[in-house]
Amino acid sequence: MAADTATPVKRKKIRNFKMKLALLSMMVPGIIYLIINNYIPMAGLQIAFKKFNYRDGMWKSPWTGFSNFTYLFKTKDAFLMTRNTLLYNLAFIVLGTVFSVAIAIMLNEIRVARAKKIYQVLFLIPYLISMVVVSYIVFAFLSYDNGLINNSILAKMGAEKINWYISPQYWPFILVLVHLWKGFGYSSIIYYATVIGIDTALYEAAVIDGATSWQRTLHVTLPGLKNTIITLTLLNIGRIFYSDFGLFYQVPQNSGALANVTTTIDVYVYRGLTQLNDVGRSSAAGFYQSIVGFIMVMLANLIVRRIDKDSALF
């Protein structure tokens, strides 16, 4: 009798194991990608603590301790790139969230299905365009001789032409505008997917209670978006010390006159490698970027956890 009852149990365990094995096998490509793309390159972090030279390579170059970090923070470059990276990303997070949520809510108010799909496609197109192409589009607007703004707007107003690529005072606004234009479509669709998942009974109850469209948005839509907003904001804070290299390097055409407002950590690392050939200091800047980004996401998650435990990532 014991053998008869054990056989079905054993078969069930084997069947469950096969099912789990099939599901786990689907993780293999992703795990391989993470190992190759994320974990193996971590061995290169040691370069930040070495005086790297190509003759000895990564493993045999002499150790220098924290001298690369000391040298980095003794120059004005550390403050400059940290300030730019942090302030730009704060502007991107705040303005990007507000703009994307507003677009998602407006999309939800459109009642014609065909028009809604057309708008979604139009909003997503800038996100899919390469930053190289975006840099040429921006140049078509800002070129001193043939730019649309100088020739078609300022000229008709009787104003003098502006040499945009040597005028740093305009570029914080230009870069924020370009970033919002390129990135809002993707974020707005994520928020829109959350909006359409909100229980329609809540809206119907609000209408019965006499709530206006603004009141429904304020008391139904925004609370429904809260968890999505918190999650995306935490993820963005985790990358607050990273920047879009194409936005800060290609769009300004690598103009030296704009260095004070376009040098972020990523741009600094690239220039350190290609122009100064300073591998050690560039690695130190990248290491600093990773550590501070990790600390920021932990602090942000801790704050959210203290306010609303269920909204925290972990």
C-alpha positions in Angstrom: 0.0 0.0 0.0 2.8 2.4 0.9 4.5 1.8 -2.5 1.2 2.5 -4.3 0.7 5.8 -2.6 4.4 6.8 -3.0 4.4 6.3 -6.7 1.8 9.1 -7.5 3.5 11.5 -5.1 6.8 10.8 -6.8 5.3 11.3 -10.2 3.8 14.6 -9.1 7.2 15.8 -7.8 8.9 14.8 -11.1 6.1 16.6 -13.0 6.5 19.8 -10.9 10.3 19.7 -11.3 10.0 19.4 -15.1 7.6 22.4 -15.1 9.9 24.5 -13.0 12.9 23.4 -15.0 11.1 24.7 -18.2 10.4 28.0 -16.5 13.9 28.3 -15.1 15.4 27.5 -18.5 13.7 30.7 -19.9 15.9 32.7 -17.4 19.2 31.3 -18.9 19.6 33.8 -21.7 19.0 36.7 -19.3 21.3 35.3 -16.7 24.1 34.8 -19.3 23.6 38.4 -20.6 23.9 39.7 -17.0 27.0 37.7 -16.3 28.7 38.8 -19.5 27.5 42.4 -19.6 27.3 43.3 -15.9 29.4 41.0 -13.7 32.5 40.1 -15.7 33.3 43.8 -16.4 33.3 44.4 -12.7 36.8 43.0 -12.6 37.8 46.3 -14.3 37.0 48.3 -11.2 40.5 47.6 -10.0 41.9 50.0 -12.6 40.5 52.8 -10.5 43.1 51.9 -7.9 46.0 51.4 -10.3 48.4 53.4 -12.4 47.4 51.8 -15.6 49.8 51.3 -18.5 49.2 49.3 -21.7 52.5 47.4 -21.4 51.6 45.7 -18.2 47.9 45.5 -18.7 45.1 45.5 -16.2 46.4 42.8 -14.0 50.1 43.7 -13.7 49.8 47.5 -13.6 51.1 48.9 -10.2 48.6 49.7 -7.4 48.3 53.3 -6.4 45.6 53.2 -3.7 43.3 56.1 -3.8 45.6 58.5 -5.7 43.4 58.5 -8.8 40.5 59.6 -6.6 42.6 62.2 -4.7 43.8 63.7 -8.0 40.3 63.7 -9.4 38.8 65.6 -6.4 41.6 68.1 -6.2 40.6 69.5 -9.6 37.5 71.6 -10.4 36.4 68.8 -12.7 34.9 66.7 -9.9 32.6 69.5 -8.7 31.7 70.5 -12.3 30.7 67.1 -13.5 28.9 66.2 -10.3 27.0 69.5 -10.3 25.9 69.1 -13.9 25.0 65.5 -13.7 23.0 65.9 -10.5 21.1 69.1 -11.4 20.3 68.0 -14.9 18.9 64.6 -13.7 16.9 66.3 -11.0 15.3 68.5 -13.6 14.8 65.5 -15.9 13.1 63.5 -13.1 10.8 66.3 -11.9 9.8 67.8 -15.2 9.8 64.4 -17.0 7.4 62.9 -14.4 5.0 65.9 -14.5 5.0 66.1 -18.3 4.6 62.3 -18.8 1.8 62.0 -16.2 0.0 64.9 -17.8 0.3 63.4 -21.3 -0.9 60.0 -19.9 -4.0 61.6 -18.3 -4.8 63.5 -21.5 -4.5 60.4 -23.6 -7.0 58.7 -21.3 -9.4 61.5 -21.9 -9.4 60.9 -25.7 -12.5 58.9 -26.6 -11.8 58.2 -30.2 -9.8 54.9 -30.3 -8.1 55.6 -33.7 -7.0 59.1 -32.6 -5.6 57.7 -29.3 -3.5 55.1 -31.2 -2.2 57.8 -33.6 -1.1 60.0 -30.7 0.6 57.1 -28.9 2.7 56.4 -32.1 3.5 60.1 -32.6 4.6 60.4 -29.0 6.8 57.3 -29.1 8.6 58.2 -32.4 11.1 60.7 -30.8 12.1 58.0 -28.3 13.0 55.6 -31.1 15.2 58.2 -33.0 18.9 57.8 -32.6 20.6 60.6 -30.6 22.9 61.2 -33.6 19.8 62.0 -35.7 18.5 64.2 -32.9 21.8 66.1 -32.8 21.3 67.0 -36.5 17.7 68.0 -35.9 18.9 70.4 -33.2 21.6 71.7 -35.4 19.0 72.4 -38.1 17.3 74.7 -35.6 20.4 76.3 -34.0 22.9 76.6 -36.9 24.3 80.1 -37.0 24.1 80.5 -40.8 21.2 78.3 -41.8 19.4 77.5 -38.6 15.6 77.9 -38.5 15.6 80.0 -35.3 18.2 82.5 -36.6 16.8 82.8 -40.2 13.1 82.3 -39.7 12.4 83.7 -36.3 15.0 86.1 -35.0 15.6 87.6 -38.5 11.9 88.4 -38.9 11.8 89.9 -35.4 14.7 92.2 -36.3 16.9 90.6 -33.7 20.6 89.7 -34.1 21.6 86.1 -34.8 22.8 84.0 -31.9 25.8 81.7 -32.2 24.2 79.0 -30.1 27.2 76.7 -30.0 29.4 79.2 -28.2 26.7 80.6 -25.9 26.5 78.4 -22.8 23.8 80.3 -21.0 21.1 78.9 -23.3 22.1 75.2 -23.1 20.7 74.1 -19.8 17.2 75.0 -21.2 18.0 73.5 -24.6 19.2 70.2 -23.1 16.2 69.9 -20.8 13.9 70.6 -23.7 15.5 68.0 -26.0 15.5 65.4 -23.2 11.8 65.9 -22.5 10.9 65.8 -26.2 12.8 62.6 -26.8 11.9 60.7 -23.6 8.4 61.7 -22.6 6.7 59.3 -25.1 8.0 56.1 -23.5 7.3 57.3 -19.9 3.8 58.5 -20.8 2.9 55.2 -22.2 4.0 53.4 -19.0 1.8 55.8 -17.0 -1.0 55.5 -19.5 -1.0 51.7 -19.1 -1.4 52.2 -15.3 -4.2 54.8 -15.9 -6.3 52.4 -18.0 -5.9 49.7 -15.3 -7.6 51.9 -12.7 -11.1 50.5 -11.8 -13.7 52.4 -13.8 -16.2 52.0 -11.0 -14.1 54.6 -9.1 -14.7 57.1 -11.9 -18.4 56.3 -12.1 -18.8 56.8 -8.3 -17.0 60.1 -8.6 -19.3 61.2 -11.4 -22.3 60.3 -9.4 -20.9 62.3 -6.5 -20.7 65.3 -8.8 -16.9 65.4 -9.2 -15.5 67.5 -12.0 -12.9 66.2 -14.5 -10.2 67.9 -12.5 -11.4 66.4 -9.2 -11.6 62.9 -10.7 -8.0 63.4 -11.9 -6.9 64.7 -8.5 -8.7 62.1 -6.3 -8.8 59.0 -8.5 -6.2 59.1 -11.3 -3.2 60.5 -9.3 -3.7 58.1 -6.3 -3.9 55.2 -8.8 -0.6 56.4 -10.4 1.2 56.7 -7.0 2.9 53.4 -7.0 4.1 53.6 -10.6 5.4 57.2 -10.1 7.3 56.1 -6.9 8.8 53.0 -8.7 10.0 54.9 -11.8 11.3 57.8 -9.6 13.3 55.4 -7.5 14.7 53.8 -10.6 15.6 57.2 -12.0 17.2 58.2 -8.7 19.3 55.1 -8.9 20.7 56.5 -12.2 20.9 60.1 -11.0 24.7 60.1 -11.4 24.5 58.7 -14.9 23.7 60.8 -17.9 22.7 60.3 -21.6 26.1 60.6 -23.3 24.6 61.4 -26.7 22.5 64.2 -25.2 25.5 65.9 -23.6 28.2 65.1 -26.1 26.6 64.8 -29.6 23.8 67.4 -29.3 26.2 70.2 -28.3 28.6 69.1 -31.1 31.3 68.6 -28.4 31.8 72.3 -28.3 34.6 73.3 -25.9 32.8 76.7 -25.2 29.9 74.8 -23.7 32.1 72.5 -21.5 31.0 74.1 -18.2 27.3 73.3 -18.8 27.6 70.0 -20.8 30.4 68.1 -18.9 28.7 65.3 -17.0 30.4 62.3 -15.5 29.9 60.1 -18.6 31.3 62.9 -20.9 34.2 63.4 -18.6 35.1 59.7 -18.6 34.9 59.6 -22.4 37.1 62.6 -22.8 39.5 61.2 -20.2 39.9 58.1 -22.3 40.0 59.6 -25.8 41.7 62.9 -25.3 43.9 62.5 -22.2 44.3 58.8 -22.3 44.0 58.8 -18.5 42.5 55.3 -17.9 43.0 55.3 -14.2 41.3 58.6 -13.4 38.5 57.8 -15.9 37.9 54.5 -14.1 37.9 56.4 -10.7 35.2 58.7 -12.0 33.1 55.8 -13.2 33.6 54.0 -9.9 32.6 57.1 -8.0 29.5 57.4 -10.2 28.5 53.8 -9.4 29.0 54.1 -5.6 27.1 57.4 -5.3 24.3 56.0 -7.5 24.0 53.0 -5.3 23.9 55.1 -2.1 21.2 57.4 -3.7 18.8 54.6 -4.5 19.3 53.1 -1.1 18.5 56.4 0.6 15.6 57.1 -1.6 14.1 53.7 -1.0 14.7 54.1 2.8 12.8 57.4 2.8 9.9 55.9 0.8 9.9 52.9 3.1 9.6 55.2 6.1 6.6 57.1 4.5 4.8 54.2 2.9 6.3 50.7 3.3 4.1 49.1 0.6 5.5 51.6 -2.0 9.2 50.7 -1.4 11.1 48.6 -3.9 12.6 46.4 -1.2 
